[in-house]
Amino acid sequence: MPNVQGPSNSQEDAPVKRRRRQASASQAAGTLADKTQSMPSPQTTLDPATQKAQDQFKSVVKTLTMVSYLSLIIAVVAIVVSAYTIYVSLNKSPTIIYRNVTTTTIPQNTSSGTTLAGIDTPLNATMLAIINNAPNSYFQKGGQMYLNGTISSSIYPTPNKVNKFIVNNKTSVIYLGSITCIFCGENRWAMALALSRFGNFSSIFYGYSSLGDGDVPTLYWTKLNYSGSSEAIGSHYSSPYINFIPIEDTNPITGGFNLNTPSKMAANLAQIGNKTYINAFSYILNLSNNKTTSFQGTPYTIWGTAQFNGADAIDFGGTTPTGQPELSLMTHAQILRGLSNPNTQFSWIEYAAADVYVAAICNSISNSSAASIPACSLPSIKALELQIK
């Protein structure tokens, strides 16, 4: 019987050995994977100093972020406040403070107006006579009311001393005003009365301050261009004793107060070409080198040797005791009737204001000329001359 035996390990064929090695390798890999999956994840542990620095850094970053947000909010608020301030300033009526006048109460309902009735129309003969032929007794009483304190709070007889501006061997009254200016508008009434003591007007014209600055009825020395920007010169006034040299700054009367710069005024006058007015304006500019006589606003007047910054009296009506309507609510005819028969405080203030100007001229002209002018002999005028010398 033949001897039959199975194969030994050493005798196993190559494919079988290869499969066993592969199985062992797979089992080993699975075991390593299981061990790896069961190991805990490593954790990084910082030392206390590093951890504290890291916490501080995070706190600083957080604080800086909050500060940035706060700064942004503050900047936005500042922009809004600045924008509002600019808006308010652009829409606020300009305020001009004149020497000796720190506050001036103007009736609230005269801040703007709606009428320019009759503007640039000449006064009729009857109206003109009220200015030219006003009785000296009215000047005497108006001056006396100032001197005894009845209306003293509205009069400002404190001029500066200057040299006379001589043309054709006569001393001069120089006026620099603006048609848009409410103070100029009120002041021209007193100026016209004062000038009438030394000469006369052949014409004066209906005028107003600007609609946005009181719209008060006033007088124009000549017909004006009240819708554009320029300078107007001249008047219909004559006198054997003095020159009257008015320069009127003009801007659209439908707006508010608006005054050209001195350089613009000078350029406008140069274009007009009248040497007397160019020299008179140069005289004003030269006086501006002195702080007390410098051009500070309108009206600016020189009466012989007396220079006034601003109006020498201020009254817009509606004062007590008077019954006088506010000036802006009156017509030219009503104002002139009041001057022809003064019975209100406004009318007497205009005569007293005129007296200050009359006294300044009586002080400036020769004694012989003054002696021939009846107004210069009035007791109230002589008393005012002593005050403003």
Buried (B, 14 or more C-beta within 10 A) or exposed (E): EEEEEEEEEEEEEEEEEEEEEEEEEEEEEEEEEEEEEEEEEEEEEEEEEEEEEEEEEEEEEEEEEEEEEEEEEEEEEEEEEEEEEEEEEEEEEEEBEBBBBEEBEBBEEBBBBEEBEBBBEBBEEEBBBBBBEBEBEBBBBBBBBBBEEBBEEBBBBBBBEBEBBEBEEBBBBBBBBBBBBBBBBBBBBBBBBBBBBBBBBEBBBBBBBBBBBBBBBBBBBBBBBBEEEBBBBBBBBEBEBBBBBBBBBBBBBEEBBBBBEBEBBBEBBEEBEBEBBBEBBEBBBEBBEEEEBBBBBBBBBBBBBBBBBBBBBBBBBBBEEBEBBBBBBBBBBBBBBBBBEBEBBBBBBBBBBBBBBBBBBBBBBEEEBBEEBEBBEBEBBEBBBEEBE
